[in-house]
Amino acid sequence: MKETTTGSAEAPCAEHLEVAFTATLTPRGYRGVMLHLAARALRFAPPLVAIGGVIAYGSGASATGFTMFAALLAIPLVVWGYVSWLANSPSAKVLYTPVAWVFSGEQIGYSSAEGDGQIAWSSVTRWRNVVDHLMLYTSGSNYVLIPVEDVPLELRPTLRELLVAGAGNPPRRDDGLR
């Protein structure tokens, strides 16, 4: 971590801070985040299917009721199977290469075997902690995942300060960086 001050006795502001670390996403971590997002997106499906099954069964259409209860069991299994396949597919291997991250007041820099780049803070719309991974949203559905466990403990408060200064506060107080 580099801190640059202007010589005053004040605490350094976020634009003069820099945090550098290397992080590696794992298939297990990616699968956990994807399952969390899927469960959140589908949170109304199981109760609706269950209610439909109870109504169908109660109205005498027992075959339809049993089918809906089977669907109730199938939804999580299908989602888990798809997400597991997605996390372990050959096309996902590129996600699991180590990435060197440099967060500063001006931008977020990254470097991996796949290439280098920068993300302007103006491109980061929000951030949050999901299953011990930082999700930095660059649009409504595009995001960057960084495992929190790879961020050294002593750098987490500074990283949080940079994230809050660049993209605002997370939606929940427990952001995993305190």
Secondary structure, 3 states (H helix, E strand, C coil): CEECCCCCCCCCCHHHEEEEEEECCCHHHHHHHHHHHHHHHCCCHHHHHHHHHHHHHHCCCHHHHHHHHHHHHHHHHHHHHHHHHHHHCHHHHHHHCCEEEEEECCEEEEEECCEEEEEEHHHCCEEEEECCEEEEECCCCCEEEEEHHHCCHHHHHHHHHHHHHHHCCCCCCCCCCC
